[in-house]
């Protein structure tokens, strides 16, 4: 893939020298982890690994239970008999995109994920290991073990049900649980290796949209290192049982259980952008698990922001939190933070947007600016302000996919209609071409599945 350009505000030279020197010291690698971050289902009870499946969207099961036509693209992950309750449903859109719905306890959901995507989860862990441990030298092994130690340290800040789900997924897919955890901390680890993601995001509502509803655009720009052979995944989580969180959908990769681009059943959205210069800490909630915590545990914008402010926080990051506020109106905030401070970017005329430059958070000698010197931020602002209120029905206008807004390393590009629980998504097929240049598919989030909306 195309190498990521340097951010508009790259770290000063002495910082770069310090980071490189620290990376050479195995004793510090564990701390540096916080400086940032179609296969077929394996044979299992109720599911076989026959290939090819009966249709492009259907897998074989070892019994043939009657099912309504609306269920034909799904198959059960765990059933004792044709009438058994399902805990996982998988649909393959094509070789480069799948949809997985998991339901039940944390253990049941993790098991379903690991069983239905066993091969893909294994590839993810193998790819991350190869990325972080490029050879079999003792130095590389020592570095990798230090990274694992750092991941274990950050584990203590995860919710107990998340840990149960991760360990169940690892067991069901036959991978090492600590290595699967390390794969979840991908963004934080890559920041230590100077392979930062560069994202853009906006929220528009009220006067900025034709009907006053909330529309969101999100680019996930990352080089793909460590995701080689992975499958982009729309993951729907439906927690049940005591202390169950909110149902939510997140766009990521098979084997990734945290959040990258996430929306819950209440219409609360969260996503993250890399920011720079702040004070980072290993003793905090890993970036994308904090993102997941917001959509799983909050119902409105204020509560989502409060979770960030409460912390503990790890890496210097910006998060969009958008949805209904406590007054019941559509709203959004972009929260910029490091381990010590937070600052909030308020919407202007029903819009809030960000790329990778702080607008409010002044840290590490960097002075924040309400008008960042970032070409992507400027392009997105001009597009949003220049064409009048956004209208979801206008399929020819997609600000987040406009030239100048995404990078050549664009892995997914999403445009969301939050009130309708719909989104349009394009993903990179893994050939180095940006997701935004590929066809967008539209999806509808339903109570127990995500379905593609046919044109």
N, C-alpha and C positions, 0 to 999 in steps of 0.2 A: 504494500500500500504506500501511498504518498507520505513522505515524512511530514510530521507535524511542524508547522512554522513556529518560530518563537513567539511567545505572547507579546502583545503590544508593550507591556511593561515587564521586561525580563528581569530576573533577579540581578543585583549588582555583582561585579566580578568577585569580590571577596566572599560573597555567599556561595557562588559556584565553586570556588576553590575549597571552601570549607566542606561543602556537600560531597565533593569528589573524595576529599581526604577521609571524611567520615565513613564513606562507603567502603573504603579499603580496610577499615578496622572492624573485624568481625564482632568485637565486643559491643560495637555501637549499632550494628545492623538492626538488631531487635528494636531499638528506639527509633531508627530512621524509617521503620515501616509506617510510622504515623506521619511522616513528612508528606505525604500525600496519601495513592493507592493503586441425507435424511436418513439416516440409520433406521433400524427396525427395533421394536421393543423386544427385550429379552424374554425368554420363556419364563413363565410364572404361573401361579394358580389363576386360571381364568383367561390367560392371554398366551398366545403362542407367537413365535418369531418367524412365521411363514413369510416368504418373500417371493414375488411381490404380494401386497395386500389385495383384497378382493376388488378394490377400486382405489383411485388416487387418494381418497379420503377415508378409507375404511380398512381396519385391521381384522385379521381372523381371530375368532374366539373358539375355544374347544367345546362349545355348545352353541346352539343357535336359538337363543331366546327370542320370542316375538317382541317387536319393538315398533313404536310409531315411526313414521317416516322422518319426523323431525330428529330422531335419535340415530339415524343411519350413519352419520359421520363419526359417531362416538363409539368407544368400546370400554367395557368396565376394567378397572385395574385390579380390584380385589373383590371377588364374589365367590361364595361357597356353592351357589346354585343359581339358576337363571333368574330367580326372584330376589337374590341378595342385593343389599344396598351397595351402591358404588362409592368409592372414595377417590377415584381418578378417572378422568375422561381426556382422551388425546385425539386431536385432529391435525393431520398434516395438510397444510395448504399447498406446499410444494417442497422441493428439496431444501429451500432456504428459509422456511418459516413454519412453525407449528403452534398450536394452541393447546394448552394443558389446563384443565380445571381440576383442582384437588379440593376435597371436602372432608370435614370431620375433625378429629383431634389433631394436635400437632404431630403426633407420631404417625397417625394414619395418613396425613397429608404428605409428610416427608417420605414415607414408605411408597406411596403411590407415585410420587415424583421419581424416586429412584428406580422403581420397577418399570414404569412405562418408558422412561428415558435412560435406561441403564447404560446403553452404549454411549449416548451423548454426554452423560455426566462423566463417564470414564474418560472420554476424549478431552473434556474441559480440564479435569484434574491433571491429565497427562500433559496437556499443552501449557498450563500454568507452571507445572514443574519444569518443563523444558525451557520455558522463558526465564524462570528465576534461577535455574541450575543448568547452565548451558553445556557443562561437561562433567566428567566424573572425577575431577581433581579433588583433592582434600580441601582445598580452599573453597571451591564451589559448594561442596557438601557442607562445610562449616557455615558458609553464608546462608545456605538454604535452611539449615537447622536454626540459625539465629532468627530468620524470618518466621519460621514456625513458632519459635518461642514468643516472638512479638505478637503473633496472631493469638496464641493461647492467653497472653496477658490481656489483650483487648476483649477476649471472650467473656471475661468477668463482668463486662458492662452490657452484655446482651440479655434480653428477657429470657426467662427460663424456658418458655414454650418455643422460642426461636431455636435455642440450643437443642431441645428435644427433636424438633423438626429436622434440623441439620444432621444430627446423628442418625436419625431414622433413614434419611435420604442416603447418607453415606453407606449404611449397612445394607440397604436394599440394592444399591448400585455396585456394591463391592469395592468401594474406594476407601482410602484412609480418611477418617473424620477430620483430623487436623488439616490435612491437605485440602479437603473440601472447604473448610473454614477459611483457609488462606486464600482460596479462589474467590470467596465472597468479599475479601478485603482488597479486591483487585485495584481499585482506584488509589487507595492509600499506598499500596506497595509500589505501584507504578510511579507515583510521585517521587518516591525515594530513588527510583531509577531514571528520573527525568523523562518519563514517557507520559506526560500529562494529557488528560482529555481536555478539549476546548469546546465548550457547548454554548448554544444560544437558546433563549427562551423568552416568551412573552405571554402575558395574560391580557385579554381585552374584555370589557363588560360595560354595562350601562350605556353611556353615550357613544362608546367606541364600537358597539355592535348594533346591527339593524333591529334586533328585537330586545336588546338589553341583557341578553343572556351571556354566559361566560364561554369564551373561546380561548384556547391555549395552543401555542405552537412550541415545539421542543425539538432541537437538534442534539443528538448524541454523537459528538465528534471525537473519535479515538482511533489510533492506528491499527488496532486489532491484535497487537502483540499479546500472546497468551490465550487468544480466542481461536486459534487456528483449528479448522475442522469443526468448530462449534456451530450450533443451530440457533438462530434467533428464535425467541420464544415469547408468546403472549401467555403469561401465567395468571390464572385466576385462582385466588385463595378464598375458600369459604370456611372460616373457622367455626367450630361448634364446641359445645361443652362449657364447663365452668370457666369464667374469666375470658371467654372467647372474644377476640377482637373483631373489628369491622371487616366485612368482605371487601376485597380490593383486587385490582388488576394491575400488573406491572409488566413493562416491556423490557426484556433483557435477553438472556441466553439460557439454554437448557443447563440445569445445574445451579443457576443463580437464584437464590431464594430471597434476597433482599430487594431493594427498590432501585430502579434507574429512572423510569418514567411511570408514575403510579397514580391511580385514581381509585377512590373507594366508593362504596355504594351510596354514601351521603353526598357525593359530588365534591369531595375534598381531594385536591390534586397536590402532588409534591414532586419536585425534581431538583437535581443539584448541578451546580456549575463550579468548576475549579476556580479558586481565587488564590492570591499570592501574598507573601510578605509577613503574614501573621505568625503568632506563636502557636506551635503545634504540640500535641501531647499524645503519648501512647495511652494515657489513662483517660479515655473517653469513649463515647459511642462511635463506632466506625461510621463513616459518612453515609453509606447507603443503607445501613441498618437504622440510622436515625431517620432517614427518609421513609423507610418502611414503617417505623414506629409511628410516624405522623399519620399515615393513611390507615394504619391498623388500630390506633388508639384515640384519634381525635375525630371530631365531627364538624368542626368549624374552624375558620381561619385563626381566630384568637387562640384556641386551644392548641392548634398546630404550632403557632409561633411560640407559645408558652413552653412546649416541649423542647424546642431548640434553646430557649433562654435558660431553662432549667438545667440542661446538660446532663452529665458532663460532656463537653464537646472535644473533638480530637483535632481534625485538620481544618485549615483555613478554607472556607467553602462559602458559597452562596446557595440558598434554597428558595425556590418559589413555592409559596403556600397559597393556594387559591381555591375558592369555593364559597359557600355561604358563610356570612358572619353571624354573630349571635343575634343580630336584629333580623336575620332571615333574608338579607340582601346579598347579591353576588359581590365578591370582594377579592382582593389579592394583596399580598405583601411579598417583597423579596428580602430575605434576611441574610445579611452578610455577617460572618462570624469567624473567630478563631477560638482557641481554647479559653481565652480570657474575656473577650468582649463580643458584643453583638451590636449591629446597627441595622435599621430597617429602612428600606427604600419604599416610600409610599407611592401609590398610583397617582398619575396625573391625567385628568380628563378620561378616566376609565381605562388607563393603560399602565402597565409596568413591564419593563424588559431588562434583560441583562445578557452580557457575554462573559468575559473573564477579567474585567477590571472593576475594582471597587468604586462604587458611587457614593457610599456613606462611610465605610470603614477605613479609617486612616491607621495603618499599622506598619511597624518596621521601617519607618522613614518614608513610606509611601503616602502621599497626600491624595485622598479620595477626590473624585470629581463627578459632579452631577452630569457632566457631558464627557464621558470617557473618550480617550483618543484611541478608539478601536473601530476599524473599518466595518466590521460585522455589526457592531452596535449601531453605528451611524446609518448603515444601509437599512437595517431593520426598522429603526425609528422613522426614517424617511418613507419607507413603504407603508408603515402603519398609519402615519399621519397624512399621507398624500392621496389615498384612494377612497376616503370617506369611511363610514362605519363598515365593519366586516359583516359579511352575510354568508352563513354556512351554505346556503343554496347556490352561491356563486362558486362553482367547482373550478373555475379558471383562476381564481385568486387565492393563493396559498402563500402568505407572507414568509412562513418559516422555510419554504422550499425555493425562495427566490434567490437568484444569483447574487453573490456577495454576502449572503447570510450564513451559508454553511461552508464547511471546508472540504477538501478532497478526501479527508479521512472520515466522512460522515457515515456512521454505521446504521443509525436509524433516524428517521425524520417523521415526527408525529404531529398531527393537527387534530385537536379534540373539541367536540361539542359537548361540554360538560352537562348541561341540563338534559340532553337527549341520551347521555351515556353512550355516545358514539365517538369513533375516532377513525381517521384516515392515516394509514401507515405505509411507509416505504422502507425497505431494508436493503442494505448492500448484499449482493450475492457472494461476497468474498473474493471478488476479482480485482479489488482496488478501485472500483468506481463508486462515487458517492451515492448513498441511499436516495437523496433528494432528486437524482436524475432518473430514477426508476419509477415504474407505475405505482400509484397509490391504490391500495385496497381499502375499502370501508368495512368497519366492523361494528356490531351492536353488542353491548354488554347486557346480558340478561341475568336473571337471578341465579341460574345454575349452569350457565355456559356463555361463551363468546362466539358469535356466529358471523361469518362473512356476509355482508350485504351484497347481493348480486345486482349488477347495474340494471 
